[in-house]
């Protein structure tokens, strides 16, 4: 089963960039793909995630926001493997 993660982000957000970079090795380790969505490109996404970005999701489950919680993310991904 392929693991598909979504990172809610915005282009000018340094926290978003930092989370994307920190997430790469974990995604590779677990064979996960990461789709980065710009919340500013979609009014519904902006309404839901505006002040929370970056937000890391697996489906509808929010794994973390603002900063990557590496331990929690690894634990979660190991559990769904």
Buried (B, 14 or more C-beta within 10 A) or exposed (E): EEBEBBBBBBEEBEBBBBBBEEBEEBBEEBEBEBEBBBBBEEEEBBEEBEEEBBBBBBEEEEBBBBEBBEEEBEEBBEEEE
